[in-house]
Amino acid sequence: MENNFGNLTIGTFARVVGVNVETIRFYQRKGLLPEPNKPYGSIRRYGEADVKRLQFVKSAQRLGFSLDEIAELLRLEDGTHCEEASALAERKLHDVRQKLADLICMETVLANLVSDCHTQAGKLSCPLITSLRNTNETRSVGTE
């Protein structure tokens, strides 16, 4: 099957990449995608370069890069800025590892609370609710 990405309307472009039209317009306003010229009396057309650029943006998003970080990667995409791109990726990797550590901590606390809930007998207060209530009270005391 041959791809004809040289003459896509914005709707077809959106379907090819798997986003909606407003996403494309948003990325154009953010400077992540160029807005093609609009020939007099006609509609804008998108090509293979636009498809590849949007696929790049979506791939970077799946790896957790913010739109500002993606804009920076796009600025570096000519292939001569590997050190800068690597530094950006290293910062992202550090962030991901920190989030993983936080998630592991959250999982441990929640698993313990669920276990406590299952071992409760009688009409005692729920350990999960009690813990959340105490956490909120502690936070509100510290911020007053």
C-alpha positions, -999 to +999 in steps of 0.1 A: +000+000+000+015+033-010+013+063+014+003+096-003+013+121+024+019+149+000-016+164-002-034+159+031-062+181+044-060+188+082-087+162+089-069+135+070-036+145+085-052+142+120-065+107+112-032+095+098-014+105+130-042+096+154-050+130+169-078+154+165-078+186+144-077+208+175-045+191+186-029+200+153-040+236+156-028+237+193+006+224+182+008+250+155+000+278+180+028+264+203+052+264+174+057+226+173+041+223+138+044+247+110+012+260+095+012+254+057+005+282+033-031+286+022-032+290-015-057+317-026-092+302-026-080+268-014-073+249+018-040+241+035-023+209+027+000+188+048+028+165+036+050+137+047+074+160+067+044+172+087+033+136+094+068+127+105+071+158+127+038+151+145+048+115+150+080+127+166+060+150+189+037+121+199+066+097+204+084+123+227+052+128+246+049+091+252+083+092+268+072+119+292+087+150+275+067+182+280+058+204+251+086+228+260+111+200+261+098+187+227+102+222+213+138+221+224+143+186+209+129+198+176+153+227+177+181+202+181+168+177+155+194+184+128+216+157+144+246+180+153+235+186+189+237+151+203+253+163+236+224+188+242+198+162+234+215+137+256+215+161+285+178+168+281+172+130+280+193+125+311+172+151+330+141+133+318+155+100+329+163+114+364+127+127+366+113+093+356+134+075+381+123+100+408+086+094+399+092+056+400+106+059+435+076+080+445+052+055+430+069+026+448+066+045+481+029+052+473+023+015+464+039+004+497+017+027+518-015+019+500-007-019+501-002-016+539-035+004+543-054-021+522-040-049+543-049-031+575-085-027+561-088-064+555-075-074+589-099-050+608-127-067+626-157-052+644-169-017+643-135+000+645-128+030+623-114+022+588-076+024+588-075+040+554-100+067+562-082+073+596-048+076+579-061+100+553-078+121+578-047+123+600-025+131+570-048+161+561-049+173+597-012+172+599-008+191+567-033+218+576-016+223+610+017+229+593+003+254+568-015+276+593 
